[in-house]
Amino acid sequence: MSHVLVNVAWPYANGPRHIGHVAGFGVPSDVYARYERMKGNDVLMVSGTDEHGTPILVEAEKEGLTAQELANRYNRVIAKDLCDLGLSYDLFTRTTTGNHEHVVQELFKQCLQNGYIYKGTQKVAISPSTGRTLPDRYIEGECPICHADGARGDQCDACGNELDPDELINPVSKINGETRASRRPNTSSSTCRRSPRRTSRGSRPARAGAPTSSTSPSACSRKSSPAPSRATSTGASPYRWRDGSTIRTRSCTCGSTP
C-alpha cells in the first residue's frame, strides 16, 4: 500500500465558485483520489480557501465588509457547495488558521535557507487612489510581443508568452481604470520572487485559467468512497506518516485562482 497526497488548488474566498471552477480543480483531483483509494492506497486529499490577497480586499470594499467578514462568508458558501457535490476531501481548511500560517512560514524559511528562493527587489504597480499593490492579473494592456489588446500583467493569452506588468504597452488597472501614471517602483525586498526570466522568449502554451475551489473543514464525508474520512479540524496538523515511509505526492494542476 502506498501513501498518496493529493494537493488540490486553493480557491479565493472572494465569491462563490461556479461549475467551471469545479471542473478545473475539483473534479480531476477527486477522480484521481477515488481511483487511488480503489487501488487500496492510503489517500490524503487536502485543500481549503485562500483568504489573503488583493481579490479579497477589492471584493470586501465593494460589499462594505472587512476582509475577514467576506472570507468567513464565502468559506462557508464554497465549503457547502463542494460538499454537496460529494467531493471527497479529507481536510478542507483556511489560510487564516494559525496552523496554516506556521507551516507555510516554516516551509518558506527552509526554502530560503537552502537557496531555492532569494531576496531581491522588483517593480510593482500601485494604485495612487488606494495605495494598494495591484496583482499582475489586475493590469491589462497591449502585448509588447504580438501587440494583442487585453494582455494581462502575467501573460498574453494571444501568443502565450509570460510577461511582467511593466512590459505592457499602455497598461490600465482593471479595478478603476487608472493608467501608467499610477505605477511606481516598490523597493522593498521580497523572499518570494519568481526565478529570473529566461533570456529568450519562446512561444509557450498559455496557463490554464480555471480558478480553484474547495470545501469547508470537516464538512465532507466521503459519500461514495469506502475509506473513512480522516482529520476534519481546521487546526489539524498536515504532517502525516512520520514512520519513515515514502510519501508519494501528486498536485492537482488546475491553473491559477480566479
PEJODA-V98885 format. One record per run of one state. SS is the DSSP state (@ for helix, = for strand, . for the rest). FROM is the first residue (numbers start at 1). LEN is the number of residues. If there is no record, write none. Layout:
BEGIN
<<SS;FROM;LEN> <SS;FROM;LEN>>
END
This chain:
BEGIN
<<.;1;2> <=;3;5> <.;8;3> <=;11;2> <.;13;6> <@;19;20> <.;39;3> <=;42;9> <.;51;3> <@;54;10> <.;64;3> <@;67;18> <.;85;6> <=;91;4> <.;95;3> <@;98;16> <.;114;6> <=;120;3> <.;123;2> <=;125;2> <.;127;6> <=;133;2> <.;135;1> <@;136;3> <=;139;4> <.;143;8> <=;151;2> <.;153;2> <=;155;1> <.;156;6> <=;162;1> <.;163;2> <@;165;3> <.;168;1> <=;169;5> <.;174;6> <@;180;3> <=;183;1> <.;184;2> <=;186;5> <.;191;56> <=;247;5> <.;252;7>>
END
